[in-house]
Amino acid sequence: MECLGAVPTVIDCRENLVGGETHESDSCAYAGPDVSDVEVGDRVAYTGVPSSYAEYVVVPEGRLVLLPKGVDAQMAAGAMLQGMTAHYLAHTTYPLKEGDTALVHAAAGGVGLLLVQMAKHLGARVLGTVSTEAKAKLAREAGADEIILYTEQDFEVEVKRLTDGAGVQVIYDSVGKTTFEKGLNCLASRGYMVLYGQSSGPVPAFDLAQLGGKGSLFITRPTLGHYTLTREELLERAGDVLDWARSGQLKLRIEQTFPLSEAAEAHRRLEGRQSTGKLLLLP
């Protein structure tokens, strides 16, 4: 989304820096004189640092996570960003619990597949929207209870049918423009609209006064950066995700890898919504 100009890029150079030969996860090649927690040769991963399409990247020490044994570079790259996103969505933004019903848009996407799994581990019922039967199969395998094929079905009608008109407690929406307004009609009273992406474009101007008439609803637009504000929070989320991936509790789908020289093709697949799970670039 940064490449499309939909998400701004912000660079903060105030922290102690570490140089790594990396693609979001690899080994530390150089540590600055004030670095204390990372040594040359340590296996590390990071998120939230721009300009990562390179063989060597300079990363603030506070953004690095040491990789535990049993987690290789591709597993870490496949789990960190999308796994921590799913983690904060399901555990913090709206903490799912037994008895909740959640609607997950793009349930076969990179975040979607992980979010479905976490939601099921927390005891929620999961409704997922997808565009094709192939993606429906993946979402079911991840644990989704009901699948809505939005290219053939009206998801608002289906959600109301599947909940006997009660609606869902939370919607996790990474799509934005084409799903937002109808999604509000799918929420139960005091339900949460969690808008964490905008793959179809930004949500149009909206009168917040409508939220009262629709059931005293809540809307939030979270980002991972605000859910890893401290190093302790970063390490807790990353630790959970990497441990779950290592144990098999969280199943990653690395659909395809590309050499760094073919980054443009990887972007075309993402922009064309042709991908499921994770695409990796290898230096």
C-alpha positions as protocol buffer text, in pm:
chain_id: "A"
residue {
  index: 1
  type: MET
  ca { x: 0 y: 0 z: 0 }
}
residue {
  index: 2
  type: GLU
  ca { x: 297 y: 233 z: 52 }
}
residue {
  index: 3
  type: CYS
  ca { x: 400 y: 179 z: -312 }
}
residue {
  index: 4
  type: LEU
  ca { x: 49 y: 276 z: -425 }
}
residue {
  index: 5
  type: GLY
  ca { x: 61 y: 589 z: -211 }
}
residue {
  index: 6
  type: ALA
  ca { x: -226 y: 475 z: 10 }
}
residue {
  index: 7
  type: VAL
  ca { x: -11 y: 453 z: 323 }
}
residue {
  index: 8
  type: PRO
  ca { x: 252 y: 716 z: 407 }
}
residue {
  index: 9
  type: THR
  ca { x: 611 y: 616 z: 473 }
}
residue {
  index: 10
  type: VAL
  ca { x: 762 y: 757 z: 793 }
}
residue {
  index: 11
  type: ILE
  ca { x: 1131 y: 723 z: 881 }
}
residue {
  index: 12
  type: ASP
  ca { x: 1260 y: 779 z: 1236 }
}
residue {
  index: 13
  type: CYS
  ca { x: 1641 y: 776 z: 1265 }
}
residue {
  index: 14
  type: ARG
  ca { x: 1678 y: 856 z: 1635 }
}
residue {
  index: 15
  type: GLU
  ca { x: 1744 y: 503 z: 1765 }
}
residue {
  index: 16
  type: ASN
  ca { x: 2059 y: 292 z: 1790 }
}
residue {
  index: 17
  type: LEU
  ca { x: 2117 y: 124 z: 1455 }
}
residue {
  index: 18
  type: VAL
  ca { x: 2207 y: -227 z: 1345 }
}
residue {
  index: 19
  type: GLY
  ca { x: 2305 y: -334 z: 993 }
}
residue {
  index: 20
  type: GLY
  ca { x: 2172 y: -663 z: 864 }
}
residue {
  index: 21
  type: GLU
  ca { x: 2183 y: -873 z: 549 }
}
residue {
  index: 22
  type: THR
  ca { x: 1814 y: -931 z: 556 }
}
residue {
  index: 23
  type: HIS
  ca { x: 1475 y: -970 z: 398 }
}
residue {
  index: 24
  type: GLU
  ca { x: 1276 y: -896 z: 709 }
}
residue {
  index: 25
  type: SER
  ca { x: 1464 y: -1183 z: 872 }
}
residue {
  index: 26
  type: ASP
  ca { x: 1823 y: -1303 z: 855 }
}
residue {
  index: 27
  type: SER
  ca { x: 2146 y: -1243 z: 1048 }
}
residue {
  index: 28
  type: CYS
  ca { x: 2302 y: -929 z: 1191 }
}
residue {
  index: 29
  type: ALA
  ca { x: 2609 y: -823 z: 989 }
}
residue {
  index: 30
  type: TYR
  ca { x: 2711 y: -515 z: 1190 }
}
residue {
  index: 31
  type: ALA
  ca { x: 2615 y: -362 z: 1526 }
}
residue {
  index: 32
  type: GLY
  ca { x: 2670 y: 3 z: 1614 }
}
residue {
  index: 33
  type: PRO
  ca { x: 2878 y: 104 z: 1916 }
}
residue {
  index: 34
  type: ASP
  ca { x: 2575 y: 178 z: 2137 }
}
residue {
  index: 35
  type: VAL
  ca { x: 2391 y: -146 z: 2058 }
}
residue {
  index: 36
  type: SER
  ca { x: 2361 y: -375 z: 2361 }
}
residue {
  index: 37
  type: ASP
  ca { x: 2100 y: -643 z: 2291 }
}
residue {
  index: 38
  type: VAL
  ca { x: 2210 y: -769 z: 1948 }
}
residue {
  index: 39
  type: GLU
  ca { x: 2543 y: -914 z: 1838 }
}
residue {
  index: 40
  type: VAL
  ca { x: 2694 y: -978 z: 1497 }
}
residue {
  index: 41
  type: GLY
  ca { x: 2570 y: -1318 z: 1378 }
}
residue {
  index: 42
  type: ASP
  ca { x: 2244 y: -1311 z: 1574 }
}
residue {
  index: 43
  type: ARG
  ca { x: 1943 y: -1426 z: 1374 }
}
residue {
  index: 44
  type: VAL
  ca { x: 1692 y: -1144 z: 1374 }
}
residue {
  index: 45
  type: ALA
  ca { x: 1366 y: -1025 z: 1222 }
}
residue {
  index: 46
  type: TYR
  ca { x: 1188 y: -690 z: 1213 }
}
residue {
  index: 47
  type: THR
  ca { x: 886 y: -503 z: 1083 }
}
residue {
  index: 48
  type: GLY
  ca { x: 798 y: -140 z: 1030 }
}
residue {
  index: 49
  type: VAL
  ca { x: 1127 y: -30 z: 876 }
}
residue {
  index: 50
  type: PRO
  ca { x: 1111 y: 113 z: 521 }
}
residue {
  index: 51
  type: SER
  ca { x: 1351 y: 42 z: 234 }
}
residue {
  index: 52
  type: SER
  ca { x: 1374 y: -331 z: 305 }
}
residue {
  index: 53
  type: TYR
  ca { x: 1407 y: -438 z: -59 }
}
residue {
  index: 54
  type: ALA
  ca { x: 1784 y: -472 z: -28 }
}
residue {
  index: 55
  type: GLU
  ca { x: 2058 y: -715 z: 66 }
}
residue {
  index: 56
  type: TYR
  ca { x: 2169 y: -494 z: 357 }
}
residue {
  index: 57
  type: VAL
  ca { x: 1933 y: -284 z: 569 }
}
residue {
  index: 58
  type: VAL
  ca { x: 1997 y: -56 z: 866 }
}
residue {
  index: 59
  type: VAL
  ca { x: 1744 y: -117 z: 1144 }
}
residue {
  index: 60
  type: PRO
  ca { x: 1698 y: 48 z: 1486 }
}
residue {
  index: 61
  type: GLU
  ca { x: 1793 y: -195 z: 1761 }
}
residue {
  index: 62
  type: GLY
  ca { x: 1457 y: -149 z: 1929 }
}
residue {
  index: 63
  type: ARG
  ca { x: 1272 y: -291 z: 1627 }
}
residue {
  index: 64
  type: LEU
  ca { x: 1468 y: -617 z: 1612 }
}
residue {
  index: 65
  type: VAL
  ca { x: 1344 y: -950 z: 1742 }
}
residue {
  index: 66
  type: LEU
  ca { x: 1584 y: -1236 z: 1805 }
}
residue {
  index: 67
  type: LEU
  ca { x: 1465 y: -1554 z: 1634 }
}
residue {
  index: 68
  type: PRO
  ca { x: 1416 y: -1859 z: 1858 }
}
residue {
  index: 69
  type: LYS
  ca { x: 1558 y: -2197 z: 1764 }
}
residue {
  index: 70
  type: GLY
  ca { x: 1338 y: -2381 z: 1517 }
}
residue {
  index: 71
  type: VAL
  ca { x: 1226 y: -2065 z: 1336 }
}
residue {
  index: 72
  type: ASP
  ca { x: 1403 y: -2015 z: 1004 }
}
residue {
  index: 73
  type: ALA
  ca { x: 1427 y: -1694 z: 804 }
}
residue {
  index: 74
  type: GLN
  ca { x: 1134 y: -1768 z: 572 }
}
residue {
  index: 75
  type: MET
  ca { x: 908 y: -1868 z: 862 }
}
residue {
  index: 76
  type: ALA
  ca { x: 992 y: -1547 z: 1045 }
}
residue {
  index: 77
  type: ALA
  ca { x: 941 y: -1329 z: 736 }
}
residue {
  index: 78
  type: GLY
  ca { x: 610 y: -1502 z: 672 }
}
residue {
  index: 79
  type: ALA
  ca { x: 487 y: -1464 z: 1029 }
}
residue {
  index: 80
  type: MET
  ca { x: 608 y: -1135 z: 1171 }
}
residue {
  index: 81
  type: LEU
  ca { x: 408 y: -855 z: 1007 }
}
residue {
  index: 82
  type: GLN
  ca { x: 86 y: -1035 z: 926 }
}
residue {
  index: 83
  type: GLY
  ca { x: 101 y: -1255 z: 1235 }
}
residue {
  index: 84
  type: MET
  ca { x: 142 y: -963 z: 1472 }
}
residue {
  index: 85
  type: THR
  ca { x: -134 y: -778 z: 1287 }
}
residue {
  index: 86
  type: ALA
  ca { x: -371 y: -1071 z: 1340 }
}
residue {
  index: 87
  type: HIS
  ca { x: -250 y: -1091 z: 1701 }
}
residue {
  index: 88
  type: TYR
  ca { x: -338 y: -734 z: 1795 }
}
residue {
  index: 89
  type: LEU
  ca { x: -668 y: -747 z: 1605 }
}
residue {
  index: 90
  type: ALA
  ca { x: -793 y: -1061 z: 1780 }
}
residue {
  index: 91
  type: HIS
  ca { x: -637 y: -1009 z: 2123 }
}
residue {
  index: 92
  type: THR
  ca { x: -640 y: -632 z: 2180 }
}
residue {
  index: 93
  type: THR
  ca { x: -836 y: -413 z: 1935 }
}
residue {
  index: 94
  type: TYR
  ca { x: -1143 y: -626 z: 1991 }
}
residue {
  index: 95
  type: PRO
  ca { x: -1048 y: -911 z: 2228 }
}
residue {
  index: 96
  type: LEU
  ca { x: -1242 y: -1209 z: 2099 }
}
residue {
  index: 97
  type: LYS
  ca { x: -1402 y: -1446 z: 2347 }
}
residue {
  index: 98
  type: GLU
  ca { x: -1614 y: -1758 z: 2361 }
}
residue {
  index: 99
  type: GLY
  ca { x: -1957 y: -1689 z: 2213 }
}
residue {
  index: 100
  type: ASP
  ca { x: -1853 y: -1403 z: 1984 }
}
residue {
  index: 101
  type: THR
  ca { x: -1919 y: -1414 z: 1612 }
}
residue {
  index: 102
  type: ALA
  ca { x: -1667 y: -1236 z: 1391 }
}
residue {
  index: 103
  type: LEU
  ca { x: -1682 y: -1147 z: 1023 }
}
residue {
  index: 104
  type: VAL
  ca { x: -1340 y: -1159 z: 858 }
}
residue {
  index: 105
  type: HIS
  ca { x: -1319 y: -1001 z: 515 }
}
residue {
  index: 106
  type: ALA
  ca { x: -1053 y: -1142 z: 278 }
}
residue {
  index: 107
  type: ALA
  ca { x: -1040 y: -1452 z: 495 }
}
residue {
  index: 108
  type: ALA
  ca { x: -795 y: -1628 z: 261 }
}
residue {
  index: 109
  type: GLY
  ca { x: -549 y: -1339 z: 251 }
}
residue {
  index: 110
  type: GLY
  ca { x: -221 y: -1317 z: 437 }
}
residue {
  index: 111
  type: VAL
  ca { x: -366 y: -1165 z: 754 }
}
residue {
  index: 112
  type: GLY
  ca { x: -705 y: -1329 z: 704 }
}
residue {
  index: 113
  type: LEU
  ca { x: -583 y: -1688 z: 725 }
}
residue {
  index: 114
  type: LEU
  ca { x: -391 y: -1615 z: 1045 }
}
residue {
  index: 115
  type: LEU
  ca { x: -675 y: -1412 z: 1195 }
}
residue {
  index: 116
  type: VAL
  ca { x: -923 y: -1693 z: 1133 }
}
residue {
  index: 117
  type: GLN
  ca { x: -696 y: -1937 z: 1317 }
}
residue {
  index: 118
  type: MET
  ca { x: -646 y: -1705 z: 1614 }
}
residue {
  index: 119
  type: ALA
  ca { x: -1017 y: -1629 z: 1635 }
}
residue {
  index: 120
  type: LYS
  ca { x: -1097 y: -2000 z: 1650 }
}
residue {
  index: 121
  type: HIS
  ca { x: -834 y: -2057 z: 1921 }
}
residue {
  index: 122
  type: LEU
  ca { x: -1009 y: -1786 z: 2124 }
}
residue {
  index: 123
  type: GLY
  ca { x: -1345 y: -1959 z: 2091 }
}
residue {
  index: 124
  type: ALA
  ca { x: -1518 y: -1732 z: 1839 }
}
residue {
  index: 125
  type: ARG
  ca { x: -1743 y: -1833 z: 1554 }
}
residue {
  index: 126
  type: VAL
  ca { x: -1593 y: -1707 z: 1228 }
}
residue {
  index: 127
  type: LEU
  ca { x: -1770 y: -1599 z: 910 }
}
residue {
  index: 128
  type: GLY
  ca { x: -1530 y: -1530 z: 625 }
}
residue {
  index: 129
  type: THR
  ca { x: -1569 y: -1360 z: 289 }
}
residue {
  index: 130
  type: VAL
  ca { x: -1367 y: -1472 z: -14 }
}
residue {
  index: 131
  type: SER
  ca { x: -1383 y: -1426 z: -391 }
}
residue {
  index: 132
  type: THR
  ca { x: -1332 y: -1780 z: -525 }
}
residue {
  index: 133
  type: GLU
  ca { x: -1401 y: -2142 z: -436 }
}
residue {
  index: 134
  type: ALA
  ca { x: -1027 y: -2205 z: -413 }
}
residue {
  index: 135
  type: LYS
  ca { x: -996 y: -1934 z: -151 }
}
residue {
  index: 136
  type: ALA
  ca { x: -1304 y: -2067 z: 26 }
}
residue {
  index: 137
  type: LYS
  ca { x: -1128 y: -2402 z: 66 }
}
residue {
  index: 138
  type: LEU
  ca { x: -825 y: -2234 z: 225 }
}
residue {
  index: 139
  type: ALA
  ca { x: -1040 y: -2035 z: 467 }
}
residue {
  index: 140
  type: ARG
  ca { x: -1229 y: -2347 z: 572 }
}
residue {
  index: 141
  type: GLU
  ca { x: -902 y: -2530 z: 630 }
}
residue {
  index: 142
  type: ALA
  ca { x: -794 y: -2241 z: 854 }
}
residue {
  index: 143
  type: GLY
  ca { x: -1107 y: -2298 z: 1063 }
}
residue {
  index: 144
  type: ALA
  ca { x: -1374 y: -2061 z: 929 }
}
residue {
  index: 145
  type: ASP
  ca { x: -1720 y: -2185 z: 1026 }
}
residue {
  index: 146
  type: GLU
  ca { x: -1907 y: -2024 z: 737 }
}
residue {
  index: 147
  type: ILE
  ca { x: -1784 y: -1892 z: 403 }
}
residue {
  index: 148
  type: ILE
  ca { x: -1951 y: -1618 z: 200 }
}
residue {
  index: 149
  type: LEU
  ca { x: -1853 y: -1605 z: -166 }
}
residue {
  index: 150
  type: TYR
  ca { x: -1897 y: -1231 z: -213 }
}
residue {
  index: 151
  type: THR
  ca { x: -1868 y: -1250 z: -592 }
}
residue {
  index: 152
  type: GLU
  ca { x: -2190 y: -1452 z: -598 }
}
residue {
  index: 153
  type: GLN
  ca { x: -2361 y: -1366 z: -268 }
}
residue {
  index: 154
  type: ASP
  ca { x: -2458 y: -1044 z: -92 }
}
residue {
  index: 155
  type: PHE
  ca { x: -2249 y: -1062 z: 223 }
}
residue {
  index: 156
  type: GLU
  ca { x: -2490 y: -839 z: 419 }
}
residue {
  index: 157
  type: VAL
  ca { x: -2781 y: -1070 z: 343 }
}
residue {
  index: 158
  type: GLU
  ca { x: -2574 y: -1378 z: 426 }
}
residue {
  index: 159
  type: VAL
  ca { x: -2445 y: -1242 z: 756 }
}
residue {
  index: 160
  type: LYS
  ca { x: -2797 y: -1158 z: 869 }
}
residue {
  index: 161
  type: ARG
  ca { x: -2915 y: -1504 z: 765 }
}
residue {
  index: 162
  type: LEU
  ca { x: -2628 y: -1683 z: 939 }
}
residue {
  index: 163
  type: THR
  ca { x: -2682 y: -1487 z: 1262 }
}
residue {
  index: 164
  type: ASP
  ca { x: -3064 y: -1501 z: 1257 }
}
residue {
  index: 165
  type: GLY
  ca { x: -3068 y: -1125 z: 1217 }
}
residue {
  index: 166
  type: ALA
  ca { x: -2861 y: -1057 z: 1529 }
}
residue {
  index: 167
  type: GLY
  ca { x: -2544 y: -949 z: 1350 }
}
residue {
  index: 168
  type: VAL
  ca { x: -2183 y: -1004 z: 1450 }
}
residue {
  index: 169
  type: GLN
  ca { x: -1989 y: -861 z: 1743 }
}
residue {
  index: 170
  type: VAL
  ca { x: -1695 y: -751 z: 1529 }
}
residue {
  index: 171
  type: ILE
  ca { x: -1596 y: -707 z: 1166 }
}
residue {
  index: 172
  type: TYR
  ca { x: -1228 y: -718 z: 1071 }
}
residue {
  index: 173
  type: ASP
  ca { x: -1220 y: -527 z: 743 }
}
residue {
  index: 174
  type: SER
  ca { x: -906 y: -494 z: 531 }
}
residue {
  index: 175
  type: VAL
  ca { x: -1102 y: -410 z: 215 }
}
residue {
  index: 176
  type: GLY
  ca { x: -1244 y: -67 z: 294 }
}
residue {
  index: 177
  type: LYS
  ca { x: -1440 y: 124 z: 32 }
}
residue {
  index: 178
  type: THR
  ca { x: -1653 y: -158 z: -112 }
}
residue {
  index: 179
  type: THR
  ca { x: -1738 y: -329 z: 218 }
}
residue {
  index: 180
  type: PHE
  ca { x: -1751 y: -59 z: 485 }
}
residue {
  index: 181
  type: GLU
  ca { x: -2105 y: 81 z: 465 }
}
residue {
  index: 182
  type: LYS
  ca { x: -2276 y: -257 z: 418 }
}
residue {
  index: 183
  type: GLY
  ca { x: -2060 y: -391 z: 697 }
}
residue {
  index: 184
  type: LEU
  ca { x: -2211 y: -145 z: 944 }
}
residue {
  index: 185
  type: ASN
  ca { x: -2549 y: -308 z: 877 }
}
residue {
  index: 186
  type: CYS
  ca { x: -2403 y: -646 z: 976 }
}
residue {
  index: 187
  type: LEU
  ca { x: -2302 y: -547 z: 1328 }
}
residue {
  index: 188
  type: ALA
  ca { x: -2488 y: -633 z: 1645 }
}
residue {
  index: 189
  type: SER
  ca { x: -2567 y: -354 z: 1890 }
}
residue {
  index: 190
  type: ARG
  ca { x: -2244 y: -206 z: 2031 }
}
residue {
  index: 191
  type: GLY
  ca { x: -2051 y: -398 z: 1768 }
}
residue {
  index: 192
  type: TYR
  ca { x: -1702 y: -307 z: 1650 }
}
residue {
  index: 193
  type: MET
  ca { x: -1600 y: -214 z: 1298 }
}
residue {
  index: 194
  type: VAL
  ca { x: -1224 y: -273 z: 1289 }
}
residue {
  index: 195
  type: LEU
  ca { x: -1099 y: -117 z: 965 }
}
residue {
  index: 196
  type: TYR
  ca { x: -735 y: -219 z: 930 }
}
residue {
  index: 197
  type: GLY
  ca { x: -685 y: -187 z: 554 }
}
residue {
  index: 198
  type: GLN
  ca { x: -827 y: -44 z: 233 }
}
residue {
  index: 199
  type: SER
  ca { x: -742 y: -275 z: -54 }
}
residue {
  index: 200
  type: SER
  ca { x: -1045 y: -150 z: -251 }
}
residue {
  index: 201
  type: GLY
  ca { x: -975 y: 215 z: -173 }
}
residue {
  index: 202
  type: PRO
  ca { x: -1034 y: 455 z: 116 }
}
residue {
  index: 203
  type: VAL
  ca { x: -1368 y: 469 z: 293 }
}
residue {
  index: 204
  type: PRO
  ca { x: -1575 y: 772 z: 179 }
}
residue {
  index: 205
  type: ALA
  ca { x: -1672 y: 1053 z: 416 }
}
residue {
  index: 206
  type: PHE
  ca { x: -1906 y: 923 z: 683 }
}
residue {
  index: 207
  type: ASP
  ca { x: -2140 y: 1091 z: 932 }
}
residue {
  index: 208
  type: LEU
  ca { x: -2056 y: 948 z: 1274 }
}
residue {
  index: 209
  type: ALA
  ca { x: -2407 y: 1033 z: 1394 }
}
residue {
  index: 210
  type: GLN
  ca { x: -2527 y: 727 z: 1201 }
}
residue {
  index: 211
  type: LEU
  ca { x: -2355 y: 502 z: 1452 }
}
residue {
  index: 212
  type: GLY
  ca { x: -2619 y: 572 z: 1715 }
}
residue {
  index: 213
  type: GLY
  ca { x: -2907 y: 472 z: 1492 }
}
residue {
  index: 214
  type: LYS
  ca { x: -2731 y: 155 z: 1384 }
}
residue {
  index: 215
  type: GLY
  ca { x: -2683 y: 28 z: 1740 }
}
residue {
  index: 216
  type: SER
  ca { x: -2431 y: 253 z: 1918 }
}
residue {
  index: 217
  type: LEU
  ca { x: -2149 y: 108 z: 1711 }
}
residue {
  index: 218
  type: PHE
  ca { x: -1774 y: 155 z: 1749 }
}
residue {
  index: 219
  type: ILE
  ca { x: -1530 y: 223 z: 1466 }
}
residue {
  index: 220
  type: THR
  ca { x: -1152 y: 207 z: 1490 }
}
residue {
  index: 221
  type: ARG
  ca { x: -868 y: 233 z: 1239 }
}
residue {
  index: 222
  type: PRO
  ca { x: -573 y: 54 z: 1404 }
}
residue {
  index: 223
  type: THR
  ca { x: -217 y: 10 z: 1281 }
}
residue {
  index: 224
  type: LEU
  ca { x: 51 y: -229 z: 1401 }
}
residue {
  index: 225
  type: GLY
  ca { x: 282 y: 55 z: 1503 }
}
residue {
  index: 226
  type: HIS
  ca { x: 40 y: 170 z: 1772 }
}
residue {
  index: 227
  type: TYR
  ca { x: 9 y: -185 z: 1906 }
}
residue {
  index: 228
  type: THR
  ca { x: 386 y: -232 z: 1938 }
}
residue {
  index: 229
  type: LEU
  ca { x: 462 y: 106 z: 2092 }
}
residue {
  index: 230
  type: THR
  ca { x: 701 y: -36 z: 2350 }
}
residue {
  index: 231
  type: ARG
  ca { x: 974 y: -294 z: 2308 }
}
residue {
  index: 232
  type: GLU
  ca { x: 799 y: -512 z: 2565 }
}
residue {
  index: 233
  type: GLU
  ca { x: 479 y: -514 z: 2359 }
}
residue {
  index: 234
  type: LEU
  ca { x: 672 y: -588 z: 2039 }
}
residue {
  index: 235
  type: LEU
  ca { x: 854 y: -882 z: 2198 }
}
residue {
  index: 236
  type: GLU
  ca { x: 534 y: -1019 z: 2351 }
}
residue {
  index: 237
  type: ARG
  ca { x: 343 y: -1018 z: 2023 }
}
residue {
  index: 238
  type: ALA
  ca { x: 636 y: -1144 z: 1816 }
}
residue {
  index: 239
  type: GLY
  ca { x: 714 y: -1409 z: 2076 }
}
residue {
  index: 240
  type: ASP
  ca { x: 360 y: -1546 z: 2070 }
}
residue {
  index: 241
  type: VAL
  ca { x: 342 y: -1551 z: 1691 }
}
residue {
  index: 242
  type: LEU
  ca { x: 683 y: -1713 z: 1637 }
}
residue {
  index: 243
  type: ASP
  ca { x: 623 y: -1972 z: 1910 }
}
residue {
  index: 244
  type: TRP
  ca { x: 285 y: -2063 z: 1760 }
}
residue {
  index: 245
  type: ALA
  ca { x: 436 y: -2088 z: 1413 }
}
residue {
  index: 246
  type: ARG
  ca { x: 721 y: -2306 z: 1539 }
}
residue {
  index: 247
  type: SER
  ca { x: 485 y: -2542 z: 1724 }
}
residue {
  index: 248
  type: GLY
  ca { x: 241 y: -2567 z: 1434 }
}
residue {
  index: 249
  type: GLN
  ca { x: -43 y: -2411 z: 1632 }
}
residue {
  index: 250
  type: LEU
  ca { x: -38 y: -2128 z: 1378 }
}
residue {
  index: 251
  type: LYS
  ca { x: -13 y: -2258 z: 1024 }
}
residue {
  index: 252
  type: LEU
  ca { x: 159 y: -2027 z: 776 }
}
residue {
  index: 253
  type: ARG
  ca { x: 86 y: -2028 z: 406 }
}
residue {
  index: 254
  type: ILE
  ca { x: 388 y: -1911 z: 208 }
}
residue {
  index: 255
  type: GLU
  ca { x: 235 y: -1923 z: -137 }
}
residue {
  index: 256
  type: GLN
  ca { x: 535 y: -1822 z: -345 }
}
residue {
  index: 257
  type: THR
  ca { x: 886 y: -1681 z: -323 }
}
residue {
  index: 258
  type: PHE
  ca { x: 1043 y: -1436 z: -568 }
}
residue {
  index: 259
  type: PRO
  ca { x: 1403 y: -1324 z: -614 }
}
residue {
  index: 260
  type: LEU
  ca { x: 1450 y: -959 z: -525 }
}
residue {
  index: 261
  type: SER
  ca { x: 1495 y: -882 z: -896 }
}
residue {
  index: 262
  type: GLU
  ca { x: 1131 y: -987 z: -954 }
}
residue {
  index: 263
  type: ALA
  ca { x: 979 y: -763 z: -688 }
}
residue {
  index: 264
  type: ALA
  ca { x: 759 y: -595 z: -950 }
}
residue {
  index: 265
  type: GLU
  ca { x: 593 y: -926 z: -1036 }
}
residue {
  index: 266
  type: ALA
  ca { x: 523 y: -992 z: -669 }
}
residue {
  index: 267
  type: HIS
  ca { x: 355 y: -652 z: -647 }
}
residue {
  index: 268
  type: ARG
  ca { x: 145 y: -724 z: -955 }
}
residue {
  index: 269
  type: ARG
  ca { x: 15 y: -1041 z: -791 }
}
residue {
  index: 270
  type: LEU
  ca { x: -70 y: -854 z: -473 }
}
residue {
  index: 271
  type: GLU
  ca { x: -238 y: -565 z: -651 }
}
residue {
  index: 272
  type: GLY
  ca { x: -436 y: -805 z: -869 }
}
residue {
  index: 273
  type: ARG
  ca { x: -559 y: -989 z: -559 }
}
residue {
  index: 274
  type: GLN
  ca { x: -418 y: -1310 z: -705 }
}
residue {
  index: 275
  type: SER
  ca { x: -237 y: -1417 z: -389 }
}
residue {
  index: 276
  type: THR
  ca { x: -335 y: -1612 z: -80 }
}
residue {
  index: 277
  type: GLY
  ca { x: -118 y: -1625 z: 227 }
}
residue {
  index: 278
  type: LYS
  ca { x: 227 y: -1472 z: 200 }
}
residue {
  index: 279
  type: LEU
  ca { x: 460 y: -1380 z: -86 }
}
residue {
  index: 280
  type: LEU
  ca { x: 829 y: -1354 z: 4 }
}
residue {
  index: 281
  type: LEU
  ca { x: 1117 y: -1174 z: -165 }
}
residue {
  index: 282
  type: LEU
  ca { x: 1455 y: -1347 z: -134 }
}
residue {
  index: 283
  type: PRO
  ca { x: 1778 y: -1146 z: -163 }
}
